Amino acid sequence: MISPEITQFLYKAAASAGVGVVMAIILWPFRKARKEWTALKEEQASIHAELVTQRTNCLTTLQRQGDTQIELLTKVAGSLENIALSQAEMTGFCKANACSPARIRPRARKK
């Protein structure tokens, strides 16, 4: 038969394997949770990096467009000022014509 030393060794090996399987089963949810936690942290870091990139691009674009917008706003303000002056001149002209004596047109006579 099998010698007692080998039998004792097989019992110890089976017990170690059993404890290992039980420990693996117990630790499996923790390993799964740790893996998901790591994935979430990496995803959060990538989202943060993307948001920083978008913010930087937006600020750069706004800074680049700022000078052009100021120039265009200056042109618009000048145009509006000219329109306001022209409108004031036209209003004065209309008031002057309204105060002048009305011309009476002779009636056309029937023939």
MODELLER restraints for C-alpha pairs under 7 A, 6 or more apart:
rsr = mdl.restraints
at = mdl.atoms
